[in-house]
Amino acid sequence: MRVEIPFRKEKVELNIPDKNILDIISGENISPGLDEDKIIKQALKNPVKSRKLSEMARGRKSACIIVSDITRPCPSYKFLPWLVENLNKGGIENRNIKVIFGVGIHRKHTEDEKKKLVGDYIYDSIEIIDSDESKSKLIGRTSRGTPLEVFEGALGRDLLIATGSIEYHYFAGYSGGAKAILPGICARNSIQFNHSMMLDERAVAGNFFDNPVRQDIEEAGRLAGIDFIFNVILDDNKNIIAAVAGKNNEAYLEGIKKYDSIYGREVEKTADIVITSQGGYPKDINLYQSQKALENVKGIVTGNGTVILVASCCEGFGEDIFEKWMAYCRNYDYISRRLKRKFVLGGHKAVAISRLLTRADVLLYSDFSREETEKMGFKKVDDIQEYIDNRISQNHRIKITIVPTGRFVRLKK
């Protein structure tokens, strides 16, 4: 069987004997039944527990729309014109609409990246800015103690609209919804406090209601005053196959129900080798983002098995603190104790990787050099096909699972 694994903006092609393939977990063949514009318009026409956005805009003078940054696959350029059109219908002019990229602690965008993410029309007619944690204002604290330091540019608008894409998140349960606020437009201090709850055993992919990280995010959304959300669900080719709009978090809960019905997957058996990627560009531009694919498949590889991560990481680690912690990744006992003593944002991802390395080999197909790869505790693979062929020649019964876009997969109990 020929399989394709996303890498950069291309695909890595592999030929694997059918008898060695245990499973292929993909969303590629999912059909929405409608074109993307119709899905977007239908969601806006039928908001959940809310008036239509055009009706909400009546009597309001200004609006702020928060969108995902370049490390996310969310195709904001596809739905932003429809959101702006609805705001215009309600009487809010373009000059009073602001679009903010929720960059959290990620890097800022170039102007070309901004234009690509929002599309020509929005870029030319609407104010487009990155969030800036140095210009944050404390607006309150959640019941769990998280100080909510929000980018000032998003405050003071009559309508606050949060957008994003819904998918499984390895400790927040799901992406989307109020994550546009926290971590999206919050300062490092807020993000670090929230993410420290990932050490709780309930902070896992697919868990919403008693997940402390997610519930803290929901409370942050209420404190920030989200008026309306618009979230999309994507297939493996980043096409919109479903959308929800309306009041947070009612609309968001409808969204995660839809997502579970499409992508909730369990497997019967673990595999000797799991091949995965974060879905290619833009998600694989650095290891900080690509790590999520490792976390999502960790439960379906056998003990002492192998995970092959296909990720360009053309921008390296993606975060300075994460890079420093990765130097200790081979010593799980040390860095896990260190994180428990004092939670450090960036260190949390290194600990997650280190934990996986205690039970499986991780091979990295990336732009990192062999020296850099091995220093992190990974093994560099230059030719995945050759590696697979060699493994099969040594053991004809070896079983391989392919997860092309790093989707979260559970092992059936």
C-alpha positions in Angstrom: 0.0 0.0 0.0 1.2 3.5 -0.8 0.7 6.0 2.0 1.5 9.7 2.2 2.7 11.6 5.2 2.5 15.4 5.2 5.9 17.2 5.4 6.3 20.9 4.9 3.9 21.7 2.0 4.6 18.3 0.4 4.2 14.6 1.1 6.6 11.8 2.0 5.5 8.7 0.1 5.9 5.3 1.6 5.2 1.8 0.3 4.3 -0.7 3.0 3.1 -4.3 2.6 -0.6 -4.6 3.4 0.1 -7.4 5.8 2.2 -5.1 7.9 -0.3 -2.3 8.2 -2.3 -2.5 11.4 -4.3 0.7 10.9 -4.4 4.0 9.0 -6.0 6.8 11.0 -7.0 9.6 8.7 -9.8 12.1 8.1 -9.0 12.4 4.4 -12.1 10.7 3.0 -14.6 12.6 5.1 -17.2 14.5 2.9 -19.1 17.4 4.3 -21.8 17.3 1.7 -21.7 21.1 1.3 -19.2 23.5 -0.1 -17.2 25.6 2.5 -19.1 28.9 1.9 -22.4 27.1 2.5 -21.1 25.6 5.7 -20.0 29.0 6.9 -23.2 30.7 6.0 -25.3 28.0 7.5 -23.5 28.3 10.8 -23.9 32.0 10.9 -27.6 31.8 9.9 -28.3 29.3 12.7 -26.2 30.4 15.8 -26.4 28.4 18.9 -28.2 30.1 21.9 -27.5 33.5 20.3 -28.9 36.2 18.0 -27.3 36.3 14.6 -24.1 38.3 14.4 -25.7 40.9 12.2 -28.4 41.5 14.8 -25.9 41.6 17.6 -24.0 44.3 15.7 -27.0 46.7 15.6 -26.4 49.7 17.8 -22.7 48.7 18.3 -19.9 50.9 17.1 -16.9 48.6 17.1 -15.8 44.9 16.9 -12.7 42.9 17.6 -12.2 39.5 15.9 -9.5 37.2 17.4 -8.0 34.7 14.9 -5.4 32.0 15.0 -1.7 32.5 14.3 0.5 30.9 11.7 1.2 27.8 13.8 -2.4 26.8 13.5 -4.1 25.3 10.5 -7.3 27.4 10.9 -8.2 28.9 7.4 -9.3 32.3 8.8 -9.2 33.8 5.3 -12.2 31.6 4.3 -14.6 32.9 7.0 -13.4 36.4 7.9 -15.2 38.0 4.9 -18.5 36.5 6.0 -18.0 37.7 9.6 -17.1 41.2 8.4 -20.1 41.2 6.0 -22.4 40.3 9.0 -20.9 43.1 11.1 -21.4 45.5 8.2 -25.0 44.5 7.9 -25.5 45.4 11.5 -24.0 48.8 11.0 -20.3 48.4 12.1 -18.0 49.9 9.5 -14.7 48.3 8.4 -12.7 51.2 10.0 -14.2 50.2 13.4 -13.3 46.5 13.1 -10.0 45.1 14.3 -8.6 41.6 13.6 -6.0 40.3 16.2 -3.8 37.3 15.8 -3.6 35.5 19.1 0.1 34.7 19.1 0.4 33.9 22.8 4.1 33.4 23.4 4.7 32.5 19.7 6.7 34.8 17.4 5.2 37.8 15.6 4.1 37.6 12.0 5.6 39.1 8.9 3.3 41.3 6.8 3.3 38.6 4.1 2.1 36.0 6.6 -0.6 38.3 7.9 -1.9 38.8 4.4 -1.9 35.1 3.7 -3.7 34.2 6.9 -6.6 36.7 6.5 -6.8 37.1 2.7 -6.3 40.2 0.5 -9.7 41.8 1.1 -9.5 41.7 4.9 -5.8 42.7 4.9 -6.5 45.8 2.7 -9.7 47.0 4.4 -9.4 46.0 8.1 -6.8 46.8 10.8 -4.7 43.7 11.4 -2.4 43.3 14.4 -0.6 40.7 16.4 -1.3 40.4 20.1 1.5 41.7 22.3 2.1 40.4 25.8 4.1 43.5 26.7 0.9 45.5 26.3 -1.3 43.4 28.6 -3.7 44.5 31.3 -4.9 42.5 34.3 -8.7 42.2 34.1 -9.2 39.7 36.9 -8.4 36.2 38.2 -10.2 32.9 37.6 -11.4 30.9 40.5 -8.3 28.7 40.1 -6.1 31.7 40.6 -5.0 32.3 37.0 -4.2 36.1 36.6 -5.9 37.1 33.3 -3.5 39.5 31.7 -5.1 40.3 28.3 -3.7 42.2 25.4 -5.1 45.7 25.6 -5.8 46.0 21.9 -8.7 43.5 22.4 -10.3 45.5 25.2 -12.8 48.3 24.9 -14.6 47.0 21.8 -18.4 46.7 21.7 -18.2 43.1 20.3 -15.6 40.5 21.0 -15.6 37.6 18.6 -13.4 34.5 19.1 -12.6 32.2 16.2 -10.5 29.1 15.7 -10.6 25.4 14.7 -11.6 22.5 16.9 -9.4 19.5 17.3 -8.1 17.3 20.2 -5.5 19.0 22.4 -3.3 16.8 24.5 -3.9 18.5 27.8 -6.6 21.2 27.2 -9.0 18.5 25.9 -9.8 20.4 22.7 -8.6 23.5 20.8 -11.0 26.2 19.8 -13.5 28.2 21.8 -12.1 30.4 24.6 -8.6 29.2 23.8 -8.6 32.3 21.5 -8.4 34.3 24.7 -6.2 32.0 26.9 -3.5 31.4 25.7 -4.3 33.3 22.5 -4.1 37.0 23.6 -2.7 36.5 27.2 0.7 37.2 28.7 3.2 34.5 29.5 2.3 34.7 33.2 -1.3 33.9 32.5 -0.5 31.1 30.1 2.1 29.5 32.5 -0.4 29.5 35.4 -3.1 27.9 33.3 -0.8 25.3 31.7 0.6 24.3 35.1 -2.6 22.4 35.6 -1.6 20.0 32.8 0.1 17.9 35.5 -3.4 16.9 36.7 -4.4 13.4 35.5 -7.7 14.8 34.1 -5.9 17.2 31.7 -6.0 14.9 28.7 -7.2 15.0 25.1 -10.9 14.6 24.7 -11.8 15.6 28.2 -13.8 18.8 28.7 -16.0 18.9 31.8 -13.6 18.1 34.6 -10.4 19.1 32.8 -8.9 21.8 35.0 -7.0 23.4 32.2 -10.0 23.6 29.9 -12.4 24.8 32.6 -9.9 27.5 33.6 -9.9 28.5 29.9 -13.7 28.6 29.8 -13.7 30.9 32.8 -11.1 33.2 31.2 -13.5 33.5 28.2 -16.3 34.6 30.4 -14.1 37.1 32.3 -12.9 38.5 29.0 -16.5 38.9 27.8 -16.6 36.8 24.6 -19.8 37.8 22.8 -19.7 35.4 19.9 -17.6 32.5 18.7 -17.1 31.0 15.2 -15.3 27.7 15.1 -14.6 25.3 12.2 -13.7 21.6 11.9 -11.2 20.6 9.2 -10.4 17.5 7.3 -6.8 16.3 6.8 -6.5 18.6 3.7 -7.5 21.6 5.9 -10.9 21.9 4.2 -13.8 23.1 6.3 -16.2 20.2 6.8 -18.3 21.7 9.7 -18.7 24.9 11.6 -20.5 26.3 14.7 -21.3 29.8 15.7 -23.1 31.5 18.6 -22.8 31.9 22.3 -19.8 30.6 24.2 -19.7 28.0 25.5 -22.9 26.5 24.2 -21.9 26.8 20.6 -18.5 25.4 21.5 -20.0 22.3 23.2 -22.0 21.7 20.0 -18.7 21.9 18.1 -16.9 19.4 20.2 -19.9 17.0 19.9 -19.6 17.3 16.1 -15.8 16.8 16.3 -16.1 13.7 18.5 -18.7 12.2 16.1 -16.2 12.6 13.2 -12.8 12.0 14.7 -13.3 10.1 18.0 -11.1 7.0 17.3 -10.2 3.9 19.3 -7.9 1.1 18.2 -7.9 -2.5 19.4 -4.1 -3.1 19.4 -0.9 -1.3 19.8 1.6 -1.1 16.9 5.3 -1.9 16.8 5.9 1.2 14.7 3.7 4.4 14.6 4.4 6.9 11.8 2.9 10.3 12.4 3.2 14.0 11.5 1.6 17.2 12.8 0.0 17.6 9.4 2.8 19.4 7.5 2.9 23.2 7.0 2.2 25.3 9.1 2.0 23.0 12.0 5.4 21.4 11.5 7.4 24.6 11.3 8.9 23.9 14.7 9.2 21.2 17.3 7.2 23.1 19.9 4.1 22.5 17.7 5.1 19.2 16.3 5.4 17.6 19.7 1.6 17.4 19.9 1.6 14.6 17.4 3.9 12.6 19.6 1.6 13.1 22.5 -1.5 12.1 20.6 -0.2 8.8 19.5 1.8 7.8 22.6 -1.0 5.4 23.7 -1.0 3.2 20.6 2.7 2.2 20.4 3.9 -1.0 22.1 6.3 -0.8 25.0 9.8 -0.5 23.6 8.2 0.2 20.2 9.1 3.0 17.8 7.4 6.3 16.9 8.5 8.1 13.7 7.8 11.8 13.7 7.8 13.4 10.3 8.1 17.2 10.9 10.2 19.8 9.1 10.9 21.9 12.1 12.4 24.4 9.7 12.3 27.1 12.4 14.0 24.8 14.9 12.5 24.5 18.4 10.1 27.4 18.2 10.6 28.6 21.8 13.7 29.5 23.7 12.8 27.9 27.1 11.6 24.7 25.5 15.0 24.5 23.6 16.9 24.8 26.9 14.8 22.1 28.6 15.2 19.8 25.7 18.9 19.6 26.5 17.9 17.5 29.5 15.3 15.4 27.7 17.2 12.1 28.2 16.9 12.4 32.0 13.2 12.1 32.7 13.5 11.8 36.5 15.5 15.0 36.7 13.4 17.3 34.5 10.0 15.9 35.8 11.1 16.6 39.4 12.3 20.0 38.3 8.9 20.8 36.6 7.0 19.7 39.7 9.0 22.0 41.9 8.3 24.9 39.7 6.2 24.8 36.5 7.9 26.5 33.6 6.1 27.1 30.3 8.1 25.4 27.6 9.6 23.0 30.0 6.2 21.2 30.1 6.6 20.0 26.5 10.2 18.8 27.1 8.9 16.7 30.0 6.1 15.2 27.9 8.7 14.2 25.2 11.1 12.8 27.9 8.2 10.7 29.4 7.6 9.1 26.0 11.3 8.4 25.5 11.3 6.2 28.7 9.0 3.7 26.9 9.6 4.1 23.1 12.3 5.0 20.6 11.5 8.2 18.7 12.9 8.7 15.2 12.8 12.2 13.8 12.6 13.0 10.1 13.3 16.7 10.0 15.6 19.6 9.2 17.5 19.1 12.5 21.0 17.9 12.1 22.0 14.4 13.4 23.9 16.0 16.3 20.9 18.2 17.3 18.5 15.3 17.0 20.6 12.9 19.1 21.3 15.5 21.7 17.5 15.7 22.3 17.3 11.9 22.8 15.8 11.2 19.4 17.3 9.2 16.5 17.6 10.9 13.1 16.2 9.0 10.1 17.2 10.2 6.7 15.2 7.6 4.6 12.0 6.3 6.2 11.3 3.8 3.4 14.7 2.3 3.9 14.2 2.1 7.7 10.8 0.4 7.3 12.1 -2.1 4.7 15.0 -3.0 7.1 12.6 -3.5 10.0 10.3 -5.7 8.0 13.2 -7.8 6.7 14.2 -8.5 10.3 10.6 -9.2 11.4 8.0 -10.1 8.8 5.3 -9.9 11.4 5.9 -6.3 12.4 2.8 -4.1 12.6 2.6 -0.5 11.6 0.0 2.2 12.3 0.0 5.4 10.3 -1.5 8.6 11.7 -0.8 11.1 8.9 -1.9 14.3 10.8 -1.2 13.3 14.4 -4.8 12.9 15.4 -5.5 11.8 19.0 -6.1 8.0 19.2 -7.2 6.0 22.2 -6.4 2.4 22.9 -9.7 0.6 23.5 -10.1 -0.5 27.1 
